[in-house]
Amino acid sequence: MARLALLAGAACCALAGLAGEAEANHRLQIDEVVAGVFGRPEIQFVEIRLGDCNQVWANIARLVAFDAADQPIGEFLFTSNPACTLTGQSVLIGTQAYADLTSAPDPNFIIPPIL
């Protein structure tokens, strides 16, 4: 069983002097994780629902995938905050292969295939 985490805790942020700004990051929910579509493992996406629009991800939050032995197998550092205009809004994070699908919505963030 693999595990996925969005890390943006106070310990991470305290090192960068931003502990107070990251306190809002606990108000989110991972709604969907897909690692492979149409038999193509490079097509991956994660949908995260924001609890509010005060999320601070830029250079703080990391999306980390772990294998069944709880070892990290991939990581992505967000370099900007998610665009948010409405509480409960979803953020779509996907690989370039996912973004290239003509039937898929455009992701808010492009990640390497880490799942």
Backbone hydrogen bonds in HBPLUS format (Angstrom, degrees):
<---DONOR---> <-ACCEPTOR-->    atom                        ^
c    i                          cat <-CA-CA->   ^        H-A-AA   ^      H-
h    n   atom  resd res      DA  || num        DHA   H-A  angle D-A-AA Bond
n    s   type  num  typ     dist DA aas  dist angle  dist       angle   num
A0003-ARG N   A0066-PHE O   3.05 MM  63  4.97 161.5  2.09 128.0 133.5     1
A0066-PHE N   A0003-ARG O   2.67 MM  63  4.97 164.1  1.70 162.9 161.2     2
A0005-ALA N   A0064-VAL O   2.84 MM  59  5.30 158.7  1.89 156.7 163.5     3
A0064-VAL N   A0005-ALA O   2.80 MM  59  5.30 171.3  1.81 164.6 167.3     4
A0007-LEU N   A0062-ARG O   2.74 MM  55  5.16 155.7  1.80 163.7 162.0     5
A0062-ARG N   A0007-LEU O   2.82 MM  55  5.16 150.9  1.90 143.7 153.7     6
A0013-CYS N   A0009-GLY O   3.12 MM   4  6.42 160.4  2.16 148.6 154.5     7
A0014-ALA N   A0010-ALA O   2.69 MM   4  5.68 146.2  1.80 148.5 157.1     8
A0016-ALA N   A0013-CYS O   2.97 MM   3  5.12 128.9  2.24  98.8 112.5     9
A0017-GLY N   A0013-CYS O   2.93 MM   4  6.07 105.4  2.50 137.2 156.4    10
A0018-LEU N   A0013-CYS O   2.79 MM   5  4.87 166.3  1.81 143.0 139.6    11
A0017-GLY N   A0014-ALA O   3.07 MM   3  4.76 154.2  2.14  94.9 102.9    12
A0021-GLU N   A0018-LEU O   3.02 MM   3  5.47 128.6  2.29 112.3 125.4    13
A0022-ALA N   A0019-ALA O   3.32 MM   3  5.57 141.1  2.48 103.0 112.7    14
A0025-ASN N   A0022-ALA O   3.07 MM   3  5.55 157.9  2.12 116.8 123.4    15
A0027-ARG N   A0024-ALA O   3.21 MM   3  6.08 169.4  2.22 127.6 129.6    16
A0051-GLY N   A0027-ARG O   2.58 MM  24  4.62 141.7  1.72 152.8 145.5    17
A0029-GLN N   A0049-ARG O   2.89 MM  20  5.10 147.4  2.00 144.3 153.3    18
A0049-ARG N   A0029-GLN O   2.73 MM  20  5.10 162.1  1.76 159.3 160.5    19
A0031-ASP N   A0047-GLU O   2.79 MM  16  5.47 147.7  1.89 149.0 159.2    20
A0032-GLU N   A0047-GLU O   3.33 MM  15  5.07 159.2  2.38 133.6 135.8    21
A0047-GLU N   A0032-GLU O   2.83 MM  15  5.07 160.5  1.86 146.8 150.9    22
A0034-VAL N   A0045-PHE O   2.88 MM  11  5.34 167.2  1.89 163.6 164.8    23
A0045-PHE N   A0034-VAL O   2.93 MM  11  5.34 153.9  2.00 144.6 151.5    24
A0036-GLY N   A0043-ILE O   2.83 MM   7  5.07 138.4  2.00 160.0 160.8    25
A0037-VAL N   A0040-ARG O   3.29 MM   3  5.40 149.0  2.40 132.5 128.3    26
A0040-ARG N   A0037-VAL O   2.92 MM   3  5.40 156.8  1.97 115.9 123.5    27
A0043-ILE N   A0040-ARG O   3.18 MM   3  5.89 167.7  2.19 121.8 125.7    28
A0095-THR N   A0044-GLN O   3.00 MM  51  5.57 155.7  2.06 155.1 155.3    29
A0046-VAL N   A0093-ILE O   2.70 MM  47  5.10 150.9  1.78 150.8 160.7    30
A0093-ILE N   A0046-VAL O   2.84 MM  47  5.10 166.4  1.85 161.6 164.9    31
A0048-ILE N   A0091-VAL O   2.93 MM  43  5.16 167.5  1.94 152.0 155.4    32
A0091-VAL N   A0048-ILE O   2.67 MM  43  5.16 152.9  1.74 151.1 160.9    33
A0050-LEU N   A0089-GLN O   2.82 MM  39  5.56 173.9  1.83 166.3 164.9    34
A0088-GLY N   A0050-LEU O   2.87 MM  38  5.06 134.8  2.08 146.4 160.1    35
A0060-ILE N   A0057-TRP O   2.93 MM   3  5.25 169.6  1.94 133.7 132.1    36
A0061-ALA N   A0057-TRP O   2.93 MM   4  4.62 157.9  1.98 125.1 132.5    37
A0059-ASN N   A0078-PHE O   2.70 MM  19  5.71 152.4  1.77 144.7 153.1    38
A0078-PHE N   A0061-ALA O   3.04 MM  17  5.81 169.0  2.05 159.4 163.0    39
A0063-LEU N   A0076-PHE O   2.82 MM  13  5.12 155.8  1.88 149.8 154.2    40
A0076-PHE N   A0063-LEU O   2.88 MM  13  5.12 141.0  2.03 140.3 152.0    41
A0065-ALA N   A0074-GLY O   2.94 MM   9  5.23 163.8  1.96 144.1 148.8    42
A0073-ILE N   A0065-ALA O   2.78 MM   8  5.69 168.2  1.79 147.5 150.8    43
A0067-ASP N   A0071-GLN O   2.88 MM   4  5.45 157.1  1.93 146.1 150.0    44
A0070-ASP N   A0067-ASP O   2.93 MM   3  5.22 154.3  1.99 118.5 120.6    45
A0089-GLN N   A0086-LEU O   3.04 MM   3  5.53 143.0  2.18 142.1 141.4    46
A0108-ASN N   A0092-LEU O   2.64 MM  16  5.27 141.3  1.78 137.1 149.2    47
A0109-PHE N   A0092-LEU O   3.26 MM  17  6.73 149.6  2.36 150.3 156.0    48
A0094-GLY N   A0109-PHE O   2.96 MM  15  6.36 163.1  1.99 168.9 165.3    49
A0111-ILE N   A0094-GLY O   2.89 MM  17  5.74 151.3  1.98 125.6 134.3    50
A0098-TYR N   A0095-THR O   3.10 MM   3  5.13 122.6  2.44  95.0 109.1    51
A0099-ALA N   A0095-THR O   2.98 MM   4  6.35 161.2  2.01 150.4 155.5    52
A0100-ASP N   A0096-GLN O   2.89 MM   4  6.10 137.9  2.07 145.7 156.8    53
A0101-LEU N   A0098-TYR O   3.05 MM   3  5.51 159.0  2.10 112.8 119.4    54
A0104-ALA N   A0101-LEU O   3.44 MM   3  5.48 164.4  2.47 103.1 107.6    55
A0114-ILE N   A0112-PRO O   2.81 MM   2  5.69 115.7  2.23 119.6 102.1    56
